Amino acid sequence: MTSRRTALSTLSSLAAGLALALGALAPAAAQTYNLRFSTSQVNPGEPVVKVMHSFADRLKERSGGRITLNIFTGDQLGPQKKVNEMIKGGARVMSVTDYGQLSQFVPDVGILAGPYLYGSADDAKRLFASEVFKEMSGRLEQQGLKLIVADGLFGVRHLLGSKPVRSPADMAGMTLRVPPSPIMLETFTALGARPTALPWGEVYNALQTNVVDAAEANYGSLVGSKLYEVRKVLSTTGHQIMYVAVVTSTDFFKSLPPDLQAVLLEEGKKAGAELTQLTLASDAAYAEEMKKNGVQIVTDVDTKAFAEKARVAYSKVPGLTPGMYDKVRAAMAH
């Protein structure tokens, strides 16, 4: 009887121990992470919105449902500047932004959104693979912003207004909407315009009410927001090739288990490549859509004159590390 009691007691102890062990493991196994995923773009057909959805789907699948992204379009969480500040403060948010906007935290990264910087897609690839870029992204991380996507092509930016712009002289005195990015403000000041920083969600109304004369953006954004309804002349200035930067909180990223950190970065890399492909494939179709809606597309633009005049912007942006522009140029040359 005693040995039976002992055996039962031992079994009971083992069962209790197993239950405790499983209980300890359960929270870790069941830990899920929900993030709000923010963009200024509105139209579900825009490449960046499509990629946000495919990225979210792949992330959920590969993480076994442990990471869920809830997508908020059209600045529902606030303008990019505000959302990026929330992320710096540790919010569980992911933001589709760009290096011009991120320069408020690390001024040097604004160079990556500068005028006429990239001569080709290969230039950009070399830069994003370089030690110079690695050092910049490290400084962003120290500021609380972890890059998940670094090099998704958002598009080449052009000028939409009510008259053709073929040379910098045609921009004299033009009131132009630009993103709240120091390098963009300096670029268009150098070109003789009067740049006005506005969130993307306010651009249609600003054009409609003549608060600004013109706006600049890539084809996808111009068509997605139907700006062709209020301005009918697109001048292909090609003043900026914009790459998307998707960021989340450094503290949040570090709190993830190592396997989920790896999944997030791997899928981020795929998302960047997917966005580049979609953007390149869709630009011609967007240009056709604008033509069908009565937009005149001006192609005889003196981009060399624009590039020469805009170069001074790199020396005007406050806070740039001396010599950093030359380092970036050198990184693209190798």
C-alpha positions in Angstrom: 0.0 0.0 0.0 2.9 2.3 1.0 4.7 1.8 -2.3 1.4 2.4 -4.2 0.9 5.6 -2.3 4.5 6.6 -3.1 4.1 5.8 -6.8 0.8 7.8 -6.9 2.5 10.6 -5.0 5.4 10.5 -7.5 3.1 10.5 -10.5 1.1 13.4 -9.0 4.3 15.4 -8.4 5.5 14.7 -12.0 2.1 15.7 -13.4 2.2 18.9 -11.3 5.7 19.6 -12.4 4.8 19.0 -16.1 1.8 21.3 -15.7 4.0 24.0 -14.3 6.6 23.6 -17.0 3.9 23.7 -19.7 2.4 26.7 -18.0 5.7 28.5 -18.1 6.2 27.7 -21.8 2.7 28.7 -22.8 3.0 32.5 -22.7 6.2 32.4 -24.7 4.7 30.1 -27.3 1.5 32.1 -27.5 3.2 35.5 -27.6 1.8 37.5 -30.5 2.8 40.9 -31.8 0.3 43.3 -33.4 1.6 46.4 -35.2 -0.2 49.2 -36.9 1.3 49.7 -40.4 1.0 53.3 -41.7 1.2 55.0 -45.1 0.2 58.3 -46.7 -0.9 56.5 -49.8 -4.7 55.9 -50.2 -5.4 54.0 -53.4 -5.3 50.2 -53.0 -4.0 49.9 -56.6 -0.8 51.9 -55.8 2.3 49.6 -55.7 3.3 50.6 -52.1 -0.2 49.6 -50.8 -0.2 46.4 -52.7 3.2 45.5 -51.3 2.1 46.4 -47.7 -0.6 43.8 -48.0 1.6 41.1 -49.5 4.3 41.8 -46.9 1.7 41.5 -44.1 0.4 38.2 -45.5 3.8 36.7 -45.8 4.8 37.9 -42.4 1.8 36.4 -40.8 2.3 33.1 -42.6 6.0 32.8 -41.9 5.6 33.8 -38.2 2.8 31.2 -37.7 0.4 34.1 -36.9 2.7 35.6 -34.2 3.2 38.9 -36.1 0.1 40.7 -37.5 0.2 44.0 -39.4 -2.9 46.1 -39.4 -2.7 48.5 -42.4 -3.8 52.1 -42.1 -3.7 54.1 -45.4 -4.2 57.8 -46.1 -2.4 59.1 -43.0 -5.1 57.7 -40.7 -2.5 57.5 -37.9 -1.3 61.1 -38.6 1.2 62.6 -41.0 4.5 60.7 -41.5 6.4 63.1 -39.3 4.1 62.4 -36.4 4.0 58.7 -37.0 7.9 58.5 -37.1 8.0 60.4 -33.8 5.6 57.9 -32.3 7.9 55.1 -33.5 11.0 56.8 -32.0 9.1 56.9 -28.7 8.6 53.2 -28.8 5.1 52.8 -30.3 4.3 49.5 -31.9 3.9 51.0 -35.3 5.5 50.5 -38.7 5.7 53.4 -41.1 6.2 53.7 -44.8 8.4 56.8 -45.0 11.5 58.1 -46.9 15.0 59.4 -46.1 14.0 63.0 -46.5 11.5 62.6 -43.7 13.9 60.6 -41.5 16.5 63.3 -41.8 14.8 65.1 -38.8 16.4 62.3 -36.7 19.7 61.8 -38.6 20.3 64.8 -40.9 22.8 62.9 -43.1 20.2 60.4 -44.3 18.5 63.3 -46.1 21.2 63.1 -48.8 19.6 59.8 -49.9 16.5 61.8 -50.9 18.5 64.5 -52.6 18.1 65.9 -56.1 19.6 64.0 -59.1 21.6 61.8 -56.7 21.4 58.4 -58.5 22.7 58.1 -62.0 21.2 54.6 -62.3 19.6 51.7 -60.4 23.1 50.2 -60.1 24.3 53.3 -58.3 21.5 52.9 -55.7 22.3 49.2 -55.2 25.9 50.0 -54.5 25.0 52.7 -52.1 22.5 50.6 -50.1 25.1 47.8 -49.9 27.8 50.1 -48.7 29.5 50.7 -45.3 28.4 54.4 -45.6 24.7 53.3 -45.7 25.3 50.7 -42.9 26.7 53.5 -40.7 23.8 55.8 -41.4 21.2 53.1 -40.7 23.0 52.3 -37.4 22.6 55.9 -36.4 18.9 55.8 -37.2 18.7 52.6 -35.0 20.3 54.5 -32.1 17.7 57.2 -32.5 14.9 54.5 -32.1 14.1 53.8 -35.7 14.9 50.3 -37.1 14.9 50.0 -40.9 12.9 47.0 -42.1 12.8 47.9 -45.7 15.6 50.1 -47.0 15.6 50.2 -50.8 12.1 49.8 -52.3 11.8 52.1 -55.3 8.9 54.4 -54.7 9.3 56.2 -58.0 10.8 59.1 -60.0 9.3 62.4 -59.0 8.0 64.9 -61.5 6.2 68.3 -61.4 2.4 68.7 -61.9 1.2 72.2 -62.4 -0.8 74.4 -64.8 2.0 75.3 -67.2 5.0 73.6 -68.7 8.3 73.7 -66.8 11.3 73.1 -69.1 14.0 75.0 -67.3 14.6 76.4 -63.7 13.6 79.8 -65.0 10.0 78.5 -65.5 9.8 77.8 -61.7 10.5 81.4 -60.6 8.0 82.4 -57.9 6.0 79.1 -58.2 4.4 78.0 -55.0 5.0 74.3 -54.8 3.9 71.6 -52.3 6.8 69.5 -51.1 7.0 66.9 -48.3 8.3 68.2 -44.9 11.8 67.3 -45.8 14.7 69.7 -45.4 16.5 68.5 -48.6 13.3 69.0 -50.6 12.7 72.5 -49.3 16.4 73.4 -50.1 16.1 71.8 -53.5 13.2 73.9 -54.7 14.4 77.0 -53.0 17.6 76.6 -55.1 15.5 76.2 -58.2 13.7 79.5 -57.6 10.4 78.2 -56.4 8.6 78.9 -53.1 8.3 75.4 -51.6 5.6 74.8 -49.0 5.7 71.7 -46.8 2.3 70.0 -46.5 1.2 66.5 -45.6 0.2 64.4 -48.6 -3.4 64.2 -47.5 -3.8 68.0 -47.9 -2.3 68.3 -51.4 -5.5 67.9 -53.5 -7.4 70.5 -51.5 -4.3 72.9 -51.6 -4.2 72.7 -55.4 -7.9 73.0 -55.8 -8.1 76.1 -53.7 -4.8 77.5 -55.2 -3.0 77.6 -51.9 -0.2 76.1 -54.0 0.4 76.3 -57.8 1.9 72.9 -58.3 2.9 69.6 -56.6 5.7 67.1 -57.2 5.4 63.4 -56.8 5.9 60.0 -58.5 3.4 58.8 -61.0 1.7 56.3 -58.6 1.0 59.0 -56.0 -0.2 61.6 -58.6 -2.7 59.1 -60.1 -3.6 57.5 -56.8 -4.7 60.8 -55.4 -6.3 61.9 -58.7 -4.3 65.2 -58.7 -4.8 65.2 -62.5 -8.3 66.4 -61.8 -7.0 69.8 -60.5 -3.8 70.3 -62.6 -3.2 69.3 -66.2 0.5 69.7 -67.1 3.1 67.2 -66.0 6.8 68.2 -66.5 9.2 65.3 -66.4 11.8 67.0 -64.3 12.9 63.6 -62.7 14.4 65.7 -59.8 14.3 62.9 -57.3 14.4 59.1 -57.4 12.7 58.2 -54.1 13.4 55.0 -52.2 11.0 53.8 -49.5 12.2 53.4 -45.9 10.0 51.3 -43.7 10.8 51.7 -40.0 9.6 50.3 -36.7 10.7 50.9 -33.1 14.2 49.8 -32.3 13.1 48.8 -28.8 10.2 46.8 -30.2 12.4 45.1 -32.7 14.9 44.1 -30.0 12.0 42.7 -27.9 11.2 40.1 -30.6 12.6 36.6 -30.4 15.6 36.2 -32.7 13.6 34.0 -35.2 11.0 36.7 -35.6 13.7 39.4 -36.0 15.1 37.3 -38.9 11.7 36.7 -40.5 10.9 40.5 -40.3 14.2 41.5 -42.0 14.1 38.7 -44.6 10.5 39.6 -45.6 11.4 43.3 -45.6 14.1 42.6 -48.1 11.6 40.8 -50.3 9.1 43.6 -50.0 11.7 46.1 -51.1 12.5 44.1 -54.3 8.8 43.6 -54.9 8.0 47.3 -54.6 10.8 48.1 -57.1 9.5 45.7 -59.7 5.9 46.9 -59.3 6.9 50.5 -59.5 8.9 50.0 -62.7 6.1 48.0 -64.3 3.3 50.4 -63.4 4.9 53.8 -64.3 4.1 53.6 -68.1 0.5 52.6 -67.3 0.1 55.5 -64.9 1.5 58.0 -67.5 -1.1 56.7 -70.0 -3.9 57.1 -67.4 -2.8 60.7 -66.9 -2.9 61.3 -70.7 -6.4 59.8 -70.9 -7.5 62.3 -68.2 -6.3 65.2 -70.3 -2.8 65.8 -68.8 -0.1 67.2 -71.1 3.2 65.4 -70.5 6.2 67.7 -71.1 9.3 65.7 -71.9 11.7 68.3 -73.4 12.9 69.3 -69.9 16.5 70.6 -69.5 17.3 68.2 -66.6 21.0 69.0 -66.8 20.2 72.7 -65.9 18.0 71.5 -63.1 20.7 69.2 -61.7 23.3 71.9 -61.8 21.2 74.5 -60.1 19.8 72.0 -57.5 23.3 70.8 -56.4 23.7 73.7 -53.9 20.9 72.1 -51.8 23.4 69.6 -50.5 25.4 72.4 -48.9 22.4 74.2 -47.5 20.8 71.5 -45.4 21.6 72.1 -41.7 23.3 69.5 -39.7 25.0 67.5 -42.5 28.3 66.0 -41.5 31.1 67.7 -43.5 32.2 65.5 -46.4 29.2 63.1 -46.1 27.8 64.0 -49.6 31.2 63.1 -51.2 31.3 59.8 -49.2 27.9 58.9 -50.6 29.0 59.7 -54.1 32.1 57.6 -53.7 30.1 54.7 -52.4 28.1 54.7 -55.6 31.2 54.8 -57.8 32.7 51.6 -56.5 
